[in-house]
Amino acid sequence: MKLNDSQIFPPGVRQSLRFYLTSPSPCPYLPGKRERKAFTNLAVTDADAVHDSLSRSGFRRSQSIAYRPACPSCNACRSVRVDVQAFQPGKTQRRILARNNDVVRHPVRAQATREQYRLLKRYLRARHDGAGMSEMSYRDYAGMVGESPVQSLIFEYRRGEGADAPLVAAAITDVLRDGLSMVYTYFDTDEPSDSLGSYMILDHIAHARTLGLPHVYLGYWVKGSPKMDYKRRFKPLEVLDGDAWRPLEDHE
């Protein structure tokens, strides 16, 4: 279904984009709910600038598509980002950093490798067995990583220096004008005590601060979804409220 641009077109974008609406499907976060998404193609002229504007308006990227929730009777999915300069790690987060002080970030081109794919498959079997992505082939993964029309990297996380050090986690990350957007992360689930998922967020915050970028975009926080509630721990967290970003309050 095609949408009229004026229904969803974010302020500040002056490109001629066409937006579409998916058919209703079961919500992956809230039982009994149905979801719909608005989406558009990012493979356009000046894709990075368009992506920047769409990200500030609550869109996320998947391959060459930008999307955001468009559920008519539910707004539980809220776009969130970390205020990098104001963030200070708490006691638990400092312990996570200390436990992983031998993990080294290696930025590489957004290009699939068999090593990444093997780690992804182990992660999916352990955390998302039976979900749609669990049947992903290597070719599917290569498309997920490589079909990006915007500035994108893979941060490989290895225990130790050098390309031969064990790969324990990876993050597909987009570089925006105002921050880093964590598109997808996966990690070695055989090391649960090391909290590698949280470690990657902490590392992205530190790296964004080094680069002078003000935000780390974490995608959607879903009120009432236990598996999304971890994002609240990275305070101060900002939530998109209408067309403005504001602090997410503790009582929300």
N, C-alpha and C positions, 0 to 999 in steps of 0.2 A: 504494500500500500504506500503510495507516495504522499508526502506531507506538503502542505503549503509552507514555503520557507519562513513566512512571518510567524508561524506557530512555534518555531523552535530555533530559528536562526539567531546565534548569539550576537550581542552588541559588539561592534568593533571589527567584525569580519566583513570585508567588502568583496568577497569572492562569490561567484554565481555557483552555489552548491545546490545539489538536490538531496533532500532528506527523505528517508523512507521509514516505514514502521513495520516491525516484524509481526507475525501472527502470534496470538497468545500461546504460551507454553508453561509447563509447571515451573514454579519458582524454585531455584536450587537452594534458597536460604530460609524461606518461611513455609512450612508445611501447609498445604491447602490453598496457597496463593497461586495466582497466575501472573506471569510477567510479560511485558512487551518492551522492546527497545527501539529507539530512534537511531538511525545510522546514516552515514554518508561516506563517500569514497574520498580517501586522502590523496589519491594519485592525481594531483592537480598541480597547476603552476604555483610556485611558492608554497609548497606543501608544509615546510617547517613553520612558516608564519601562520598558516591556517591552523596547523596542529596546536601551536601555542595558544591561539585564541579559543579554540574549542576546549582545550584542557582547562583553561581558566573558567570555562562555562560548564564544567562537570563532565566532559566527554573523556572516554578512555580509548586507547588504540588496541586493535587486534589485527595484526598483519597490515593490510592497506585500508582498513575500515576504522572509522571513529564512531563510537556509540555511547549512548547513555540511557538509563532507564526512562521509560515513558508509560508507566502503569497508571491508568486513569483513576483508580480508587485507592492507590497506595503510594506513599512517598518514603517508605522505610529505608531505601537505599540512598545514602547521602555521600556525596563526594567529600573526601577529607584530605588534608595535607598538613605536614608538620611545619611549624614555625622554627626554622633552623637556628636562627640567632638566639632565640629565647629558650631553646631546648637545653635541659640539663639532665643527664642520665640519673635515674634513681639508684637506690642501693642494689636492687636486683639486677638492673641493667649494667651497673659497674661490675658485678660478678660475672655476667655474661661476657663482657669485654675481656675481663681477666682470664676466663677459661679459654678464650679463643685468641690469646695474644700471639699464637704461632700461625694463625690463619692470615694469608696474604692475598690481597685483591690483585687480580691480573686482568686489566681491560683488554678485550680482544674484539675483532670485527664481529658484526652480527652475522655469523656464518656457522652453520651446524657442524658438529663433530660427532663421531661415534662415541667418544668418551662422555660428552654431555648427554647424549641420548640414553646411554646405559644408566647414568645417574638419574635421569628423568623417569625412566621406566621403573626403577626401584622405588623412587619417591611415589609415583602414581599407584603402584601396587600396594604400598604401605598406607597411603593416606586417602586415595580416591579410587579404590578398586571398584569396578563396576560403573563408574561415572563415564561420561562421554569421552574424555581425554584418555582414559585407560587403554583404549584400543589404538592409540596413535602410532602410526608407522614412522620409520625414520624419514620417509619422504614428507609425511605430514609435519614432522618436527622441523625439517629443513624449510618448509614453507612458512611455518609459524615464526621462525627466526629471521629468514632472509627476505621475506616479502614486506619490507618496510620502506615507504617512500620518504621517511624522515630520519633525522640523525639518531641512530640507535646503536647501542653497544651491548656486548655480553660481559658482565663482570664475573669472571671465574674466581672462585675462592679455593685456594689450595693450602694444605697444611705444610708450609715451608716455601722456600724460594724455588724458582725454576719451574719450567714447564713439565718436568717429570714428577713433581710433588703431587701427592694424591688430591684429586678433585673432590671436594666435600660439599660444595654448594655453587649455585650459579644464579645470576639475576639478569633477565632481559630488561634493559633500562633505556628509556628515551631521554635525550638531553634537550630540555626546554630552555627558553630564554630566561625564565624565572625559577628554574629548579630541575630536579631529577624526577622522572616518573617511573616508578617500579611497575613494569608491565606484567612480569611473571617471574616468580622465584621457585626454586626447588632445591632440595638438599638431601644429604645422607641421613636417613631416618634411623640408622643404626647407632647414631650418636645423640639420643634425645636429651641427655643431660647438658649438652653443649648449646642448646637453644639456637641452632644455626639460623632459623628463620628470623628470630628477633635480632640476632647478631648482624645479619645483612642490612636490616633497617637502620640499626645504629651506625653501621659503617657508611651507609648512604648519607645519613645526616652529617657525619663527620666530613665526608668527602665534599658534599655540597657546601659546607662551611668553608672548606679550603678553597673551593672554586669561587666563592663569593655569591653563591646562589641562595636565594631566601627560602626556598620551599623544597620539601620532598613529598611528592604526590603518592598516596597509598591506595588509590582507587576508592572503593565504596565501603563505608561502614554501614552495617545493616542493623538497625535497632531490633532487638529481639532474637538475633542470630548469635548463638554462643561461639560459633567458629569465626565470626568476624569481630568479636568484642576485643580481641587482643590489640587492635589498633588504638583503642582508647588509652593504652599505657604510654603512648609516645606524646606526652604533653609538653607544651601547649599544642593542642590539635585544633585546626581550623576546619569548619564545615561550611559548605556552600549552602546558603540560605536565600533562595530566590536567585537574585543576580549579584549577591554580595557575600563575601567570606567573613565569618565571625568566629570567635572562640567557641568550641564545643563545651558546654557546661557539664559539670559532674552529674547533675540530676537528670540529664537527658537520657 
